[in-house]
Amino acid sequence: MKLSKLFLPAMVLVVILIIYFSYFAPSTELGLFSKFSSGSEINQRINVEIVKNKKIEKDGEGGILSFYARDKNNVEVRVSFHEPVSEEILNAEIVELLGHMHDNNFSASRVTVIK
């Protein structure tokens, strides 16, 4: 009898975990800059690879103001920030950006290290 009472809650938990890992867990798959509308001000998320051999712009205190990122089609775009971000993102392979495109520049409001 006790086993049957635990079965339903266990199944619900399994379904919730499957949904979480299928839809909400961070992915390391790179996105596409081409999915962004150039004139839109709507912030969207994209996973990108940091291009480490291109110019990185820093402020006087060492905070990063811009760097270059590559999407899954090897399209490279300059990523700029309104507020400086820490240098630790340069050690990452893949980061998630939240922002929007302006011409051939990506204006990011947030960056999160994925891998």
URLIN-V80426 format. One record per residue. RES is the residue in three letters. PSI is psi as a letter, one per 30 degrees, with the letter a starting at -180 (999 if undefined). BURIAL is 1 if it has 9 or more other ideal C-beta (glycine too) atoms within 8 Angstrom, else 0. Layout:
# URLIN-V80426
res=RES psi=PSI burial=BURIAL
res=RES psi=PSI burial=BURIAL
This chain:
# URLIN-V80426
res=MET psi=e burial=0
res=LYS psi=e burial=0
res=LEU psi=e burial=0
res=SER psi=f burial=0
res=LYS psi=f burial=0
res=LEU psi=f burial=0
res=PHE psi=e burial=0
res=LEU psi=e burial=0
res=PRO psi=e burial=0
res=ALA psi=e burial=0
res=MET psi=e burial=0
res=VAL psi=e burial=0
res=LEU psi=e burial=0
res=VAL psi=e burial=0
res=VAL psi=e burial=0
res=ILE psi=e burial=0
res=LEU psi=e burial=0
res=ILE psi=e burial=0
res=ILE psi=e burial=1
res=TYR psi=e burial=1
res=PHE psi=f burial=0
res=SER psi=e burial=0
res=TYR psi=e burial=0
res=PHE psi=f burial=0
res=ALA psi=k burial=0
res=PRO psi=k burial=0
res=SER psi=l burial=0
res=THR psi=g burial=0
res=GLU psi=k burial=0
res=LEU psi=k burial=1
res=GLY psi=a burial=1
res=LEU psi=k burial=1
res=PHE psi=f burial=1
res=SER psi=f burial=0
res=LYS psi=f burial=0
res=PHE psi=k burial=1
res=SER psi=k burial=0
res=SER psi=e burial=0
res=GLY psi=g burial=0
res=SER psi=k burial=0
res=GLU psi=g burial=0
res=ILE psi=k burial=0
res=ASN psi=k burial=0
res=GLN psi=l burial=1
res=ARG psi=k burial=0
res=ILE psi=k burial=1
res=ASN psi=k burial=1
res=VAL psi=l burial=1
res=GLU psi=k burial=1
res=ILE psi=k burial=1
res=VAL psi=j burial=1
res=LYS psi=f burial=0
res=ASN psi=g burial=0
res=LYS psi=l burial=0
res=LYS psi=k burial=0
res=ILE psi=k burial=0
res=GLU psi=k burial=0
res=LYS psi=l burial=1
res=ASP psi=a burial=0
res=GLY psi=f burial=0
res=GLU psi=g burial=0
res=GLY psi=f burial=0
res=GLY psi=k burial=1
res=ILE psi=k burial=1
res=LEU psi=f burial=1
res=SER psi=l burial=1
res=PHE psi=l burial=1
res=TYR psi=k burial=1
res=ALA psi=l burial=1
res=ARG psi=k burial=1
res=ASP psi=a burial=1
res=LYS psi=f burial=0
res=ASN psi=g burial=0
res=ASN psi=g burial=0
res=VAL psi=k burial=1
res=GLU psi=k burial=0
res=VAL psi=k burial=1
res=ARG psi=k burial=1
res=VAL psi=k burial=1
res=SER psi=l burial=1
res=PHE psi=k burial=1
res=HIS psi=e burial=0
res=GLU psi=k burial=0
res=PRO psi=k burial=1
res=VAL psi=l burial=0
res=SER psi=l burial=0
res=GLU psi=f burial=0
res=GLU psi=f burial=0
res=ILE psi=f burial=1
res=LEU psi=f burial=1
res=ASN psi=f burial=0
res=ALA psi=l burial=1
res=GLU psi=e burial=0
res=ILE psi=k burial=1
res=VAL psi=l burial=1
res=GLU psi=k burial=1
res=LEU psi=k burial=1
res=LEU psi=j burial=1
res=GLY psi=a burial=1
res=HIS psi=l burial=1
res=MET psi=k burial=1
res=HIS psi=j burial=0
res=ASP psi=c burial=0
res=ASN psi=g burial=0
res=ASN psi=k burial=1
res=PHE psi=k burial=1
res=SER psi=j burial=1
res=ALA psi=k burial=1
res=SER psi=f burial=0
res=ARG psi=k burial=0
res=VAL psi=k burial=1
res=THR psi=k burial=0
res=VAL psi=k burial=1
res=ILE psi=e burial=1
res=LYS psi=999 burial=0
